[in-house]
Amino acid sequence: MKRLFLFLFSLVILSSCQKEEDFNSNISPYQNYDVTIDQEQMDVQGFNGTQWVITQITYTDLITEAHSDTLTFNGLYDYTFGNYPSTYSFYSTPTNFKLELYDTPWGNIVGTLYNYNMNNGVIEGLVFKDLMDNSKTYKVWMYRIF
């Protein structure tokens, strides 16, 4: 009788337990999600077809150089510095833009730009770093003429 009682009691306890469904079990890692991204962030053609004039450069050691050169961006990857042809890279990150300029008088440099710079066509003292030596930094002043 005691065994029967224990058996029935165990049966009642076991049948009353429920497994909770795992919250993440319904989510497929391959499921498509609708993500809205600001078109301005996706506009990687931000420099294509524009001209910018560099007005000043400040070196790491705070030497300021008044400089006047025109950058003409002829395509998605090609630009001229003065009359010297070269290449560049422009891409967006989640919070800003990156501009990499190759073969400048200061070497290959990269700088972070923001929506303000792109919308207003002005870069005022933003830091660009040498791609080969991060200890070399340059502050750049330039503006878009078209």
TORGUNU-7170 format. One record per atom (N, C-alpha, C): residue number from 1; atom name; x, y, z; residue in one letter. Coordinates in steps of 0.05 Angstrom, whole numbers. Last residue first. Layout:
BEGIN
+-----+------+--------+--------+--------+------+
|  nr | atom |      u |      v |      w | rest |
+-----+------+--------+--------+--------+------+
| NUM |   CA |      X |      Y |      Z |    A |
...
+-----+------+--------+--------+--------+------+
This chain:
BEGIN
+-----+------+--------+--------+--------+------+
|  nr | atom |      u |      v |      w | rest |
+-----+------+--------+--------+--------+------+
| 146 |    N |    644 |   1445 |  -1096 |    F |
| 146 |   CA |    621 |   1434 |  -1110 |    F |
| 146 |    C |    621 |   1404 |  -1108 |    F |
| 145 |    N |    678 |   1457 |  -1054 |    I |
| 145 |   CA |    670 |   1479 |  -1072 |    I |
| 145 |    C |    648 |   1471 |  -1091 |    I |
| 144 |    N |    685 |   1441 |   -986 |    R |
| 144 |   CA |    676 |   1432 |  -1012 |    R |
| 144 |    C |    668 |   1457 |  -1029 |    R |
| 143 |    N |    746 |   1452 |   -948 |    Y |
| 143 |   CA |    717 |   1457 |   -954 |    Y |
| 143 |    C |    711 |   1448 |   -982 |    Y |
| 142 |    N |    790 |   1436 |   -893 |    M |
| 142 |   CA |    783 |   1437 |   -922 |    M |
| 142 |    C |    753 |   1442 |   -925 |    M |
| 141 |    N |    840 |   1422 |   -850 |    W |
| 141 |   CA |    819 |   1441 |   -855 |    W |
| 141 |    C |    814 |   1441 |   -885 |    W |
| 140 |    N |    864 |   1372 |   -807 |    V |
| 140 |   CA |    859 |   1381 |   -835 |    V |
| 140 |    C |    836 |   1400 |   -835 |    V |
| 139 |    N |    918 |   1350 |   -769 |    K |
| 139 |   CA |    892 |   1362 |   -768 |    K |
| 139 |    C |    888 |   1376 |   -795 |    K |
| 138 |    N |    950 |   1288 |   -765 |    Y |
| 138 |   CA |    948 |   1314 |   -779 |    Y |
| 138 |    C |    920 |   1324 |   -775 |    Y |
| 137 |    N |    997 |   1245 |   -733 |    T |
| 137 |   CA |    970 |   1255 |   -737 |    T |
| 137 |    C |    971 |   1282 |   -751 |    T |
| 136 |    N |   1033 |   1189 |   -721 |    K |
| 136 |   CA |   1033 |   1213 |   -738 |    K |
| 136 |    C |   1004 |   1221 |   -743 |    K |
| 135 |    N |   1022 |   1143 |   -696 |    S |
| 135 |   CA |   1031 |   1165 |   -679 |    S |
| 135 |    C |   1033 |   1191 |   -695 |    S |
| 134 |    N |   1008 |   1105 |   -734 |    N |
| 134 |   CA |    986 |   1119 |   -719 |    N |
| 134 |    C |    996 |   1142 |   -702 |    N |
| 133 |    N |   1033 |   1092 |   -791 |    D |
| 133 |   CA |   1044 |   1100 |   -766 |    D |
| 133 |    C |   1024 |   1117 |   -751 |    D |
| 132 |    N |   1004 |   1079 |   -836 |    M |
| 132 |   CA |   1027 |   1062 |   -829 |    M |
| 132 |    C |   1038 |   1068 |   -801 |    M |
| 131 |    N |    966 |   1118 |   -842 |    L |
| 131 |   CA |    957 |   1090 |   -841 |    L |
| 131 |    C |    979 |   1072 |   -833 |    L |
| 130 |    N |    964 |   1175 |   -802 |    D |
| 130 |   CA |    980 |   1160 |   -821 |    D |
| 130 |    C |    972 |   1131 |   -819 |    D |
| 129 |    N |    901 |   1206 |   -790 |    K |
| 129 |   CA |    924 |   1192 |   -781 |    K |
| 129 |    C |    938 |   1178 |   -804 |    K |
| 128 |    N |    868 |   1268 |   -779 |    F |
| 128 |   CA |    874 |   1246 |   -798 |    F |
| 128 |    C |    899 |   1233 |   -788 |    F |
| 127 |    N |    821 |   1304 |   -744 |    V |
| 127 |   CA |    846 |   1289 |   -743 |    V |
| 127 |    C |    846 |   1268 |   -764 |    V |
| 126 |    N |    795 |   1367 |   -765 |    L |
| 126 |   CA |    791 |   1339 |   -758 |    L |
| 126 |    C |    817 |   1324 |   -761 |    L |
| 125 |    N |    793 |   1422 |   -776 |    G |
| 125 |   CA |    811 |   1412 |   -756 |    G |
| 125 |    C |    806 |   1383 |   -748 |    G |
| 124 |    N |    737 |   1420 |   -808 |    E |
| 124 |   CA |    751 |   1440 |   -793 |    E |
| 124 |    C |    768 |   1427 |   -771 |    E |
| 123 |    N |    707 |   1413 |   -867 |    I |
| 123 |   CA |    722 |   1398 |   -848 |    I |
| 123 |    C |    741 |   1417 |   -834 |    I |
| 122 |    N |    646 |   1420 |   -901 |    V |
| 122 |   CA |    668 |   1433 |   -887 |    V |
| 122 |    C |    681 |   1414 |   -867 |    V |
| 121 |    N |    595 |   1409 |   -921 |    G |
| 121 |   CA |    618 |   1411 |   -939 |    G |
| 121 |    C |    641 |   1425 |   -926 |    G |
| 120 |    N |    549 |   1398 |   -894 |    N |
| 120 |   CA |    557 |   1426 |   -896 |    N |
| 120 |    C |    582 |   1430 |   -914 |    N |
| 119 |    N |    544 |   1342 |   -896 |    N |
| 119 |   CA |    521 |   1360 |   -903 |    N |
| 119 |    C |    529 |   1388 |   -908 |    N |
| 118 |    N |    594 |   1324 |   -880 |    M |
| 118 |   CA |    584 |   1317 |   -906 |    M |
| 118 |    C |    561 |   1335 |   -915 |    M |
| 117 |    N |    599 |   1345 |   -829 |    N |
| 117 |   CA |    620 |   1351 |   -849 |    N |
| 117 |    C |    609 |   1346 |   -877 |    N |
| 116 |    N |    554 |   1323 |   -803 |    Y |
| 116 |   CA |    557 |   1353 |   -805 |    Y |
| 116 |    C |    577 |   1359 |   -828 |    Y |
| 115 |    N |    565 |   1269 |   -803 |    N |
| 115 |   CA |    543 |   1279 |   -819 |    N |
| 115 |    C |    546 |   1309 |   -824 |    N |
| 114 |    N |    638 |   1265 |   -802 |    Y |
| 114 |   CA |    611 |   1262 |   -790 |    Y |
| 114 |    C |    590 |   1274 |   -809 |    Y |
| 113 |    N |    699 |   1227 |   -810 |    L |
| 113 |   CA |    681 |   1249 |   -816 |    L |
| 113 |    C |    654 |   1244 |   -805 |    L |
| 112 |    N |    764 |   1209 |   -794 |    T |
| 112 |   CA |    736 |   1205 |   -788 |    T |
| 112 |    C |    720 |   1230 |   -794 |    T |
| 111 |    N |    817 |   1192 |   -839 |    G |
| 111 |   CA |    804 |   1210 |   -820 |    G |
| 111 |    C |    775 |   1202 |   -817 |    G |
| 110 |    N |    882 |   1171 |   -860 |    V |
| 110 |   CA |    854 |   1165 |   -856 |    V |
| 110 |    C |    842 |   1183 |   -834 |    V |
| 109 |    N |    934 |   1173 |   -910 |    I |
| 109 |   CA |    922 |   1182 |   -885 |    I |
| 109 |    C |    892 |   1174 |   -884 |    I |
| 108 |    N |    996 |   1162 |   -935 |    N |
| 108 |   CA |    969 |   1151 |   -936 |    N |
| 108 |    C |    956 |   1157 |   -909 |    N |
| 107 |    N |   1033 |   1225 |   -939 |    G |
| 107 |   CA |   1030 |   1196 |   -939 |    G |
| 107 |    C |   1002 |   1187 |   -943 |    G |
| 106 |    N |   1031 |   1278 |   -947 |    W |
| 106 |   CA |   1035 |   1269 |   -919 |    W |
| 106 |    C |   1034 |   1238 |   -917 |    W |
| 105 |    N |   1018 |   1286 |   -999 |    P |
| 105 |   CA |   1044 |   1295 |   -991 |    P |
| 105 |    C |   1051 |   1286 |   -962 |    P |
| 104 |    N |    983 |   1222 |  -1012 |    T |
| 104 |   CA |    983 |   1251 |  -1007 |    T |
| 104 |    C |   1012 |   1260 |  -1000 |    T |
| 103 |    N |    971 |   1168 |  -1023 |    D |
| 103 |   CA |    992 |   1183 |  -1038 |    D |
| 103 |    C |    989 |   1213 |  -1036 |    D |
| 102 |    N |    902 |   1164 |  -1006 |    Y |
| 102 |   CA |    928 |   1151 |  -1011 |    Y |
| 102 |    C |    945 |   1170 |  -1028 |    Y |
| 101 |    N |    856 |   1173 |   -955 |    L |
| 101 |   CA |    869 |   1186 |   -979 |    L |
| 101 |    C |    897 |   1174 |   -982 |    L |
| 100 |    N |    797 |   1152 |   -930 |    E |
| 100 |   CA |    825 |   1145 |   -932 |    E |
| 100 |    C |    835 |   1157 |   -958 |    E |
|  99 |    N |    747 |   1168 |   -887 |    L |
|  99 |   CA |    759 |   1176 |   -912 |    L |
|  99 |    C |    788 |   1169 |   -911 |    L |
|  98 |    N |    689 |   1144 |   -857 |    K |
|  98 |   CA |    718 |   1143 |   -858 |    K |
|  98 |    C |    727 |   1151 |   -886 |    K |
|  97 |    N |    634 |   1168 |   -817 |    F |
|  97 |   CA |    646 |   1160 |   -842 |    F |
|  97 |    C |    676 |   1160 |   -840 |    F |
|  96 |    N |    593 |   1143 |   -763 |    N |
|  96 |   CA |    607 |   1164 |   -777 |    N |
|  96 |    C |    616 |   1153 |   -804 |    N |
|  95 |    N |    567 |   1100 |   -739 |    T |
|  95 |   CA |    564 |   1126 |   -727 |    T |
|  95 |    C |    577 |   1149 |   -742 |    T |
|  94 |    N |    575 |   1052 |   -768 |    P |
|  94 |   CA |    549 |   1057 |   -755 |    P |
|  94 |    C |    545 |   1086 |   -745 |    P |
|  93 |    N |    609 |   1078 |   -826 |    T |
|  93 |   CA |    608 |   1061 |   -803 |    T |
|  93 |    C |    582 |   1066 |   -789 |    T |
|  92 |    N |    620 |   1083 |   -896 |    S |
|  92 |   CA |    606 |   1091 |   -872 |    S |
|  92 |    C |    610 |   1070 |   -851 |    S |
|  91 |    N |    677 |   1104 |   -936 |    Y |
|  91 |   CA |    657 |   1085 |   -928 |    Y |
|  91 |    C |    644 |   1094 |   -902 |    Y |
|  90 |    N |    724 |   1114 |   -986 |    F |
|  90 |   CA |    704 |   1127 |   -969 |    F |
|  90 |    C |    682 |   1108 |   -962 |    F |
|  89 |    N |    789 |   1118 |  -1009 |    S |
|  89 |   CA |    768 |   1100 |  -1000 |    S |
|  89 |    C |    749 |   1116 |   -982 |    S |
|  88 |    N |    827 |   1135 |  -1068 |    Y |
|  88 |   CA |    817 |   1140 |  -1041 |    Y |
|  88 |    C |    796 |   1119 |  -1034 |    Y |
|  87 |    N |    885 |   1146 |  -1110 |    T |
|  87 |   CA |    860 |   1132 |  -1103 |    T |
|  87 |    C |    853 |   1140 |  -1074 |    T |
|  86 |    N |    909 |   1195 |  -1158 |    S |
|  86 |   CA |    912 |   1176 |  -1137 |    S |
|  86 |    C |    886 |   1162 |  -1132 |    S |
|  85 |    N |    944 |   1243 |  -1198 |    P |
|  85 |   CA |    922 |   1224 |  -1195 |    P |
|  85 |    C |    929 |   1203 |  -1173 |    P |
|  84 |    N |    958 |   1310 |  -1188 |    Y |
|  84 |   CA |    969 |   1283 |  -1185 |    Y |
|  84 |    C |    947 |   1263 |  -1180 |    Y |
|  83 |    N |    945 |   1362 |  -1188 |    N |
|  83 |   CA |    942 |   1348 |  -1214 |    N |
|  83 |    C |    952 |   1320 |  -1212 |    N |
|  82 |    N |    917 |   1363 |  -1127 |    G |
|  82 |   CA |    929 |   1381 |  -1146 |    G |
|  82 |    C |    924 |   1369 |  -1174 |    G |
|  81 |    N |    901 |   1300 |  -1130 |    F |
|  81 |   CA |    911 |   1318 |  -1109 |    F |
|  81 |    C |    927 |   1339 |  -1124 |    F |
|  80 |    N |    844 |   1267 |  -1154 |    T |
|  80 |   CA |    870 |   1280 |  -1160 |    T |
|  80 |    C |    875 |   1299 |  -1137 |    T |
|  79 |    N |    817 |   1200 |  -1147 |    Y |
|  79 |   CA |    817 |   1229 |  -1142 |    Y |
|  79 |    C |    843 |   1240 |  -1151 |    Y |
|  78 |    N |    777 |   1141 |  -1148 |    D |
|  78 |   CA |    798 |   1158 |  -1160 |    D |
|  78 |    C |    794 |   1187 |  -1152 |    D |
|  77 |    N |    733 |   1113 |  -1130 |    Y |
|  77 |   CA |    759 |   1106 |  -1119 |    Y |
|  77 |    C |    782 |   1124 |  -1128 |    Y |
|  76 |    N |    687 |   1132 |  -1154 |    L |
|  76 |   CA |    685 |   1120 |  -1128 |    L |
|  76 |    C |    711 |   1114 |  -1114 |    L |
|  75 |    N |    713 |   1193 |  -1184 |    G |
|  75 |   CA |    698 |   1168 |  -1184 |    G |
|  75 |    C |    696 |   1157 |  -1156 |    G |
|  74 |    N |    740 |   1240 |  -1175 |    N |
|  74 |   CA |    730 |   1234 |  -1202 |    N |
|  74 |    C |    713 |   1209 |  -1204 |    N |
|  73 |    N |    749 |   1292 |  -1135 |    F |
|  73 |   CA |    741 |   1264 |  -1133 |    F |
|  73 |    C |    726 |   1256 |  -1158 |    F |
|  72 |    N |    801 |   1334 |  -1126 |    T |
|  72 |   CA |    779 |   1329 |  -1144 |    T |
|  72 |    C |    773 |   1299 |  -1144 |    T |
|  71 |    N |    828 |   1379 |  -1083 |    L |
|  71 |   CA |    823 |   1350 |  -1086 |    L |
|  71 |    C |    798 |   1347 |  -1104 |    L |
|  70 |    N |    874 |   1430 |  -1087 |    T |
|  70 |   CA |    847 |   1422 |  -1093 |    T |
|  70 |    C |    847 |   1391 |  -1096 |    T |
|  69 |    N |    910 |   1465 |  -1037 |    D |
|  69 |   CA |    909 |   1446 |  -1058 |    D |
|  69 |    C |    880 |   1437 |  -1062 |    D |
|  68 |    N |    944 |   1503 |   -998 |    S |
|  68 |   CA |    921 |   1506 |  -1016 |    S |
|  68 |    C |    923 |   1487 |  -1039 |    S |
|  67 |    N |    963 |   1512 |   -932 |    H |
|  67 |   CA |    965 |   1495 |   -956 |    H |
|  67 |    C |    940 |   1501 |   -973 |    H |
|  66 |    N |   1002 |   1529 |   -880 |    A |
|  66 |   CA |    980 |   1539 |   -897 |    A |
|  66 |    C |    983 |   1525 |   -924 |    A |
|  65 |    N |   1017 |   1487 |   -829 |    E |
|  65 |   CA |   1024 |   1493 |   -857 |    E |
|  65 |    C |    999 |   1504 |   -871 |    E |
|  64 |    N |   1042 |   1485 |   -765 |    T |
|  64 |   CA |   1019 |   1491 |   -782 |    T |
|  64 |    C |   1029 |   1499 |   -810 |    T |
|  63 |    N |   1064 |   1439 |   -720 |    I |
|  63 |   CA |   1073 |   1457 |   -741 |    I |
|  63 |    C |   1049 |   1461 |   -760 |    I |
|  62 |    N |   1052 |   1402 |   -680 |    L |
|  62 |   CA |   1038 |   1428 |   -680 |    L |
|  62 |    C |   1050 |   1448 |   -700 |    L |
|  61 |    N |   1070 |   1352 |   -689 |    D |
|  61 |   CA |   1086 |   1369 |   -672 |    D |
|  61 |    C |   1077 |   1398 |   -672 |    D |
|  60 |    N |   1032 |   1332 |   -725 |    T |
|  60 |   CA |   1033 |   1322 |   -698 |    T |
|  60 |    C |   1048 |   1341 |   -679 |    T |
|  59 |    N |   1010 |   1390 |   -765 |    Y |
|  59 |   CA |   1024 |   1364 |   -760 |    Y |
|  59 |    C |   1024 |   1357 |   -731 |    Y |
|  58 |    N |    956 |   1417 |   -797 |    T |
|  58 |   CA |    973 |   1419 |   -773 |    T |
|  58 |    C |    984 |   1392 |   -768 |    T |
|  57 |    N |    938 |   1451 |   -856 |    I |
|  57 |   CA |    946 |   1425 |   -844 |    I |
|  57 |    C |    962 |   1431 |   -819 |    I |
|  56 |    N |    890 |   1486 |   -895 |    Q |
|  56 |   CA |    909 |   1485 |   -874 |    Q |
|  56 |    C |    914 |   1456 |   -864 |    Q |
|  55 |    N |    857 |   1480 |   -940 |    T |
|  55 |   CA |    867 |   1507 |   -933 |    T |
|  55 |    C |    889 |   1507 |   -911 |    T |
|  54 |    N |    838 |   1443 |   -994 |    I |
|  54 |   CA |    852 |   1442 |   -969 |    I |
|  54 |    C |    863 |   1470 |   -963 |    I |
|  53 |    N |    777 |   1439 |  -1026 |    V |
|  53 |   CA |    801 |   1455 |  -1024 |    V |
|  53 |    C |    813 |   1452 |   -996 |    V |
|  52 |    N |    743 |   1392 |  -1066 |    W |
|  52 |   CA |    749 |   1403 |  -1040 |    W |
|  52 |    C |    775 |   1418 |  -1041 |    W |
|  51 |    N |    692 |   1371 |  -1109 |    Q |
|  51 |   CA |    718 |   1383 |  -1106 |    Q |
|  51 |    C |    720 |   1396 |  -1079 |    Q |
|  50 |    N |    657 |   1310 |  -1129 |    T |
|  50 |   CA |    660 |   1335 |  -1115 |    T |
|  50 |    C |    689 |   1345 |  -1116 |    T |
|  49 |    N |    649 |   1260 |  -1151 |    G |
|  49 |   CA |    640 |   1283 |  -1166 |    G |
|  49 |    C |    643 |   1310 |  -1152 |    G |
|  48 |    N |    644 |   1227 |  -1090 |    N |
|  48 |   CA |    644 |   1224 |  -1119 |    N |
|  48 |    C |    633 |   1248 |  -1133 |    N |
|  47 |    N |    635 |   1230 |  -1037 |    F |
|  47 |   CA |    656 |   1248 |  -1048 |    F |
|  47 |    C |    657 |   1247 |  -1078 |    F |
|  46 |    N |    592 |   1195 |  -1027 |    G |
|  46 |   CA |    592 |   1221 |  -1015 |    G |
|  46 |    C |    613 |   1240 |  -1027 |    G |
|  45 |    N |    577 |   1145 |  -1040 |    Q |
|  45 |   CA |    586 |   1162 |  -1062 |    Q |
|  45 |    C |    589 |   1191 |  -1052 |    Q |
|  44 |    N |    555 |   1118 |  -1000 |    V |
|  44 |   CA |    584 |   1116 |  -1002 |    V |
|  44 |    C |    595 |   1132 |  -1025 |    V |
|  43 |    N |    504 |   1126 |   -964 |    D |
|  43 |   CA |    513 |   1140 |   -988 |    D |
|  43 |    C |    544 |   1140 |   -989 |    D |
|  42 |    N |    486 |   1105 |   -917 |    M |
|  42 |   CA |    492 |   1086 |   -938 |    M |
|  42 |    C |    504 |   1099 |   -963 |    M |
|  41 |    N |    475 |   1149 |   -887 |    Q |
|  41 |   CA |    496 |   1131 |   -877 |    Q |
|  41 |    C |    504 |   1111 |   -900 |    Q |
|  40 |    N |    432 |   1169 |   -915 |    E |
|  40 |   CA |    457 |   1184 |   -915 |    E |
|  40 |    C |    480 |   1167 |   -905 |    E |
|  39 |    N |    392 |   1133 |   -903 |    Q |
|  39 |   CA |    404 |   1133 |   -930 |    Q |
|  39 |    C |    430 |   1148 |   -931 |    Q |
|  38 |    N |    392 |   1099 |   -843 |    D |
|  38 |   CA |    391 |   1125 |   -855 |    D |
|  38 |    C |    405 |   1124 |   -882 |    D |
|  37 |    N |    361 |   1036 |   -843 |    I |
|  37 |   CA |    386 |   1051 |   -841 |    I |
|  37 |    C |    383 |   1077 |   -856 |    I |
|  36 |    N |    322 |    989 |   -812 |    T |
|  36 |   CA |    321 |   1015 |   -826 |    T |
|  36 |    C |    347 |   1030 |   -821 |    T |
|  35 |    N |    313 |    922 |   -822 |    V |
|  35 |   CA |    330 |    942 |   -809 |    V |
|  35 |    C |    329 |    968 |   -825 |    V |
|  34 |    N |    278 |    865 |   -814 |    D |
|  34 |   CA |    276 |    891 |   -827 |    D |
|  34 |    C |    292 |    911 |   -810 |    D |
|  33 |    N |    311 |    803 |   -819 |    Y |
|  33 |   CA |    301 |    824 |   -802 |    Y |
|  33 |    C |    300 |    850 |   -817 |    Y |
|  32 |    N |    306 |    735 |   -835 |    N |
|  32 |   CA |    310 |    763 |   -845 |    N |
|  32 |    C |    297 |    782 |   -826 |    N |
|  31 |    N |    336 |    682 |   -801 |    Q |
|  31 |   CA |    312 |    697 |   -806 |    Q |
|  31 |    C |    320 |    725 |   -815 |    Q |
|  30 |    N |    376 |    650 |   -784 |    Y |
|  30 |   CA |    376 |    657 |   -812 |    Y |
|  30 |    C |    352 |    674 |   -820 |    Y |
|  29 |    N |    368 |    635 |   -733 |    P |
|  29 |   CA |    391 |    652 |   -738 |    P |
|  29 |    C |    392 |    662 |   -767 |    P |
|  28 |    N |    300 |    640 |   -713 |    S |
|  28 |   CA |    319 |    627 |   -730 |    S |
|  28 |    C |    343 |    645 |   -734 |    S |
|  27 |    N |    267 |    634 |   -654 |    I |
|  27 |   CA |    281 |    653 |   -671 |    I |
|  27 |    C |    302 |    638 |   -687 |    I |
|  26 |    N |    245 |    600 |   -618 |    N |
|  26 |   CA |    228 |    607 |   -641 |    N |
|  26 |    C |    243 |    625 |   -661 |    N |
|  25 |    N |    280 |    596 |   -577 |    S |
|  25 |   CA |    277 |    572 |   -594 |    S |
|  25 |    C |    261 |    579 |   -619 |    S |
|  24 |    N |    285 |    636 |   -540 |    N |
|  24 |   CA |    300 |    639 |   -565 |    N |
|  24 |    C |    296 |    616 |   -585 |    N |
|  23 |    N |    254 |    618 |   -497 |    F |
|  23 |   CA |    246 |    642 |   -511 |    F |
|  23 |    C |    260 |    644 |   -539 |    F |
|  22 |    N |    234 |    552 |   -487 |    D |
|  22 |   CA |    257 |    570 |   -489 |    D |
|  22 |    C |    249 |    594 |   -507 |    D |
|  21 |    N |    179 |    537 |   -447 |    E |
|  21 |   CA |    190 |    539 |   -474 |    E |
|  21 |    C |    212 |    560 |   -474 |    E |
|  20 |    N |    182 |    498 |   -389 |    E |
|  20 |   CA |    178 |    524 |   -401 |    E |
|  20 |    C |    192 |    525 |   -428 |    E |
|  19 |    N |    150 |    438 |   -375 |    K |
|  19 |   CA |    175 |    450 |   -385 |    K |
|  19 |    C |    168 |    477 |   -397 |    K |
|  18 |    N |    115 |    425 |   -316 |    Q |
|  18 |   CA |    114 |    433 |   -344 |    Q |
|  18 |    C |    141 |    445 |   -351 |    Q |
|  17 |    N |     88 |    379 |   -270 |    C |
|  17 |   CA |    111 |    395 |   -279 |    C |
|  17 |    C |    108 |    401 |   -308 |    C |
|  16 |    N |     47 |    343 |   -260 |    S |
|  16 |   CA |     41 |    372 |   -256 |    S |
|  16 |    C |     64 |    390 |   -265 |    S |
|  15 |    N |     69 |    294 |   -267 |    S |
|  15 |   CA |     50 |    303 |   -287 |    S |
|  15 |    C |     43 |    332 |   -284 |    S |
|  14 |    N |    101 |    289 |   -221 |    L |
|  14 |   CA |    113 |    290 |   -247 |    L |
|  14 |    C |     94 |    301 |   -269 |    L |
|  13 |    N |     61 |    287 |   -181 |    I |
|  13 |   CA |     81 |    308 |   -181 |    I |
|  13 |    C |     94 |    311 |   -209 |    I |
|  12 |    N |     32 |    241 |   -196 |    V |
|  12 |   CA |     18 |    267 |   -194 |    V |
|  12 |    C |     39 |    290 |   -196 |    V |
|  11 |    N |     73 |    202 |   -191 |    L |
|  11 |   CA |     59 |    206 |   -216 |    L |
|  11 |    C |     45 |    234 |   -217 |    L |
|  10 |    N |     83 |    205 |   -137 |    S |
|  10 |   CA |    104 |    212 |   -156 |    S |
|  10 |    C |     92 |    218 |   -183 |    S |
|   9 |    N |     34 |    186 |   -117 |    F |
|   9 |   CA |     43 |    213 |   -110 |    F |
|   9 |    C |     65 |    222 |   -129 |    F |
|   8 |    N |     34 |    134 |   -138 |    L |
|   8 |   CA |     13 |    153 |   -146 |    L |
|   8 |    C |     22 |    182 |   -140 |    L |
|   7 |    N |     79 |    113 |   -111 |    F |
|   7 |   CA |     78 |    113 |   -140 |    F |
|   7 |    C |     58 |    133 |   -150 |    F |
|   6 |    N |     65 |    119 |    -57 |    L |
|   6 |   CA |     88 |    133 |    -67 |    L |
|   6 |    C |     88 |    135 |    -98 |    L |
|   5 |    N |     20 |     84 |    -57 |    F |
|   5 |   CA |     16 |    112 |    -51 |    F |
|   5 |    C |     40 |    129 |    -61 |    F |
|   4 |    N |     45 |     36 |    -69 |    L |
|   4 |   CA |     25 |     46 |    -87 |    L |
|   4 |    C |     20 |     76 |    -82 |    L |
|   3 |    N |     77 |     31 |    -23 |    R |
|   3 |   CA |     89 |     33 |    -50 |    R |
|   3 |    C |     70 |     45 |    -70 |    R |
|   2 |    N |     38 |     24 |     15 |    K |
|   2 |   CA |     56 |     47 |     17 |    K |
|   2 |    C |     69 |     52 |    -10 |    K |
|   1 |    N |     16 |    -24 |      0 |    M |
|   1 |   CA |      0 |      0 |      0 |    M |
|   1 |    C |     18 |     25 |      0 |    M |
+-----+------+--------+--------+--------+------+
